[in-house]
């Protein structure tokens, strides 16, 4: 969804009700709200004026993630500027202890603005951070009794300083080996030990006499997978340079990607009017997939002939491999430059083989 608003000068700080420099650490109370300030513009880059409902949400991720807190305010914008106390109606509780947090803003019925703003440290939070490292109190009291005075000296009970004995520490590393002592007397001979491993293999002996030949194995499978024929009237095709077209019947064969197609065909051809020159003939294949072209087995090496009013036998053959696995239509095909009607024909006789 498109955003129709944008916010600039995004600010998120703890409410600064009292200046820290004039209040002692014992007196300062951490506020429970966050002051959020900014300036809202429309999609046409004009500052917003008047009352607008704005929803603020805190998530555990910069995008997506879980919504951990939400609060809606009706804000009166002054030339786009605004300031709002977050947590005033929906307290944060322990939310701000949850680690990395991200603030999302939704203006009216618009989509939430992106990107979300990361919730950063603010003055009271930075003061509280003093307890993580070196602390700087003026003195230390326990249950109303001072145990460390303003000079840093221990003034509490001296008997309270000695605690119980702690557990034993881990064993330290082994020290370096000492010098070798003097050799002792020779002891008695021990028992015979087990046999050692076998030695290396010796050299190969002389090759023996060759044995008689074994019986012949069975004959392997033939390379021909299937042979199909296509026979029938050649029809009266009008052929042109727009591409090949089949003359007479065709047959469908199915191959794998490693098999070969081989085909041969012949037909008696004639035209009823004059002489047709530049007629090219061949055997063609066409994938049964929609829109596949009719292609000559021999590509550009097709047969060129002249057809007149006397029926003349025309033969063609070809073989092709490397086709994709699938089913192909195979038959006798014609083309011409220019277009001409081959319309006084006899029969077509042909065959196609699938081989491994």
N, C-alpha and C positions, 0 to 999 in steps of 0.2 A: 504494500500500500504506500502511496506517495505521502511524504510529510508536508503539511501546509505551514509549519512553523519551524523556527530555528532559534536556539539559545546561544548567546555569546557571553563572554566574561563570566564563566561558571565558577562559583566560589562555594566551598563547603568548610565551615570552621565551627569550633565550639563557641557557644554564646559567651561573649566577653562582658559579663555584667559588672566586673570589678577589675581594675588594673592590677596585674600580678605584682608589680614592683612596690605597691603600697600595702600589700596584705601578707601576713606571715603564713607559712605552710600549714600551721595548725588551724588558722582561721579560714583559709580558702576552701570553698566547697565546689566540687566539680559539677558544673551544670548538667542537667539531664537532657538538654536539647541541642540540636545543631542549627546554626544560622546558615541559611542557603541564600545567596544573592546572585542576580544575573540580569540579563536584558533579553526580552523576547521579541522576535521579529516575525512578520508574516512571510508567506511564500514570495511576495513581491518585494521583500526586503524593507518593509515599513515597520517601525516600532509599534507594538500593540498598546492600546489605551483602553481602560475600562476593566470590568470584572470578568475573569475567566477561571473556569475550574481546571486545576492542575493536580495530577496524581503523581506522587513520588513513591518509588519502590526500591528496595535494596535486595540485590541478588548475590549469590555466591560465585558467579562467573561473569566475565565481560560480555558474553552472549549466551542465550539459552539459560541453563542452570535452574536452580530453585529460587523462588521468590521467598525471602526471609522476613520481610516487613513491608507494609504499604500504608500510605496516609494521603488523603485528598484535602486540598485547601481551595477555597475561592479567594483568588488574589486580585487586588485592585492594582492594575499596571499603570504606571506614570511614565508616558513616553517610552514604554518598553521596560523600564526599570522595575525591579521588585525585590523584596526581602521577605523570607518566611522562616519560622521556627519549626524545624522538623522534629518530631517526637512530642509535640505539644498535645496531640490528641491520641496518638498510639505510642506509648512509651517504648523505648528501645530495650529495656531490661538488660540482659547480658549479651544482646546482639553484637555490640561493638567489640566483644572478646572473640569473635568467630573467625579471625584471620582476614584474608583478602576479601574485601567487599566492594560492590559496584552499584552506583546509584543510577536508576533509570527514571526518565521524566516523560509523562504522557500529558499532552495539552488537549483538553476537551475530548472530542471523539476521534482525534487524530491517532495515528500509530505512535508507539513509543519512539522517542528521538534516539538516534544513534550517532556516535558510539556512547555507551554508558560511561559515566565518570567514576574513576577509582576513588574510594573514600580514603583520604590521607590523614596523617597525624595532625592534631590541632593543639593550641597552647596548653590546656590542662592535661591532655594525653602526654605531651612532651615532658611536662613537669613530673607526671607519674612515672615516666621512664627512668627517672633518677634512681628509683629503687632497684632497677635491674643491674646497674653497675655500681660505682662508688656512691655511697649515700652521704648527704651533707646536713645532718641534723645539728642543732645547737646543743642538745643533750638527749639522753635516752632514759625513759622512765618505764617501769613495769608495774602495773596495778597501783599507780600513784607513788611508787618509790623510785627515786633517782638512782640509777646504777652506774651511769657514766655522766660526769659533770661537764660544764661548759668548757673546761680545760682539756677534756679528753681523758681524764683520769678515772679509773674504776673506783667507785665509792660504795658499791654494793657489798653483800656478805662475801667474805673471802672463802668461806667453805663451799660456796656454790660454784666455784671455778673448777673444782676437780670432778670430772665425770667418771663413769665406770670404765674399766679396761675394755678396749675394743677387741674385735676378733683378730686371730693370728693372721699375719700377712702371707702372701703367696711365697712359695719356696724360690729362692734366688737361683740364678744360672750356675751350672757346674764350673768350678774353677779349672785352671790349666793343669795338665798331668804333671806329676813330679818326675824327677830324674830316675832312670832305671837303676835298680839295685844290683848287687853282685850276683853272678850266676850261681845257682845251687848245684848240688851233686847230680850226676847223671842217673836217671831212674832205670828200672828194668825195661827190657824190650816189650812192646805191646803186642797184642794179638794181630794176626794178618788181616788186613783190611779187605773190603769187597773188590771184585774184579773191576778194572777200569773200562771205559767205553770202547766199542769196537773200532778198529783202525780204518783207514781210508780204503775205498774199493780198489781192487787190482785192475790191471789193464784188460781190455776186452779181448776175448779169444778169437780165433780164426772163424770166419763165417762158414756155416755148414752148407751142404748141398741143397739147392733149391728143390722144393717139393713139387708134386704134380699140380697142374692148373685145376682150379675148382670148377664146378658146373656153372654154366652160363645162367645169369639171372633172367627174370621175366622182362619182356619188352616194355619200354616206357610208354607213357600215354602219348597219343598223337598231338601235334601242335594245333590241329584244326579243332576249334570248339564247336562251330556250327556253320552250315552252308544253307543259304536261303536264296530262292529264285524270285524273279519278277517278270511276268510274261503277259502280253495283251496288246490291244490296239494302241498305236502311238497317238491317236487323236489328231486335232488340227490346231496346234498352238501358234499364237502370234508372238514372236520373240523379238527382244530389243536389247539395247545396251543398259537397260535399267537393272539387269541381273539375269541370272539363269532361271529357267523354269523347267519343270519336269515334263517330258513327253512320254505318255503311257503310264502304266502302273508302277508303283513303288513298293518297298517292303521295309518294315521296321526291324532293327536289330539292336540288342543291348550289349554294351561292352564295359570292361573295367578300364582304369586309367593306364594299364600297362599292355592292353591288347591292341591288335592291328586290324584294320578293315582293308580288304582287298576285293575289288569288284570289276566286272567286265560286262559289256552290253553291246548289242547291235540292233539297228532298225533300218527298214526300207523307207526312204524319205523322198518326197517330191512336192512341188508347188503347182497349183493349177494355172498360174499366170507367170509367164516369162521365166527369167533367171534370177535366183537369189544368190548373191555373192556375199562373201564374208560371214558365212554361218559358222559358228564354233560349237563343237559338240564334245561331250564327255560323260563320265559317270560322276554324280554329285551326292553329297550327304547334307543333311539338315537336322540339327538338334530339335527334338520335339518340344523344347522349352518355348514359350510364346515369344514371337518376334525374331527367332533365329534365322540367319540368312541361308540361302542355298549356295553351297560351296563346291567347286570342282575338286576332285581328288588330287589333280595334278597342278592346281593353282593356275599360273599363267602359261603353262605348257600344254594348253588345250589344242584340239584338232580343229583346223579351219578348212572348210570345204565349200563347194558351190552346189546348189540344189536347183534342178530345172524340172521340166514337166515329166521326165522319165524317172521312175522310182529307182533310187540308187542306194545300195546298202552302205551304211556308215557305222563303223565299230569304234569303241573306245574302252580303255581299261585304266586302272590306277590303284594305288595302294597308299594308305595313310596311317600314321601312328602318332602318339602324343595327344590324342583327343581326351577331353575330360570324361570321366565315367558317366554313363547315361544311355538313353535310347535315341537312335538316329534313324532318320528316313533316308533310304538309298534308292536311286533310280537313274535312268538315262535322262540327260538334260541338254538343253539347247539355249543359245543366245545368238544375237545378230547385230551387225552394224551396217545399214540402218535397220529399223523395225521391218519385219517381213512375216507374212503368213505362210507357214509350212503346213499346207492343208490338203495334201493328197498322199497320205502316208499309209504304210503297211503296219506290221506288228513289231513290237519291241520284245527281245529275248535277252535276259541278263541274269546274273547271279552275284552274290556277295558272300564272303567268308569272314568269320571272326577267328583269329589265330592268336595263340599265346606268344 
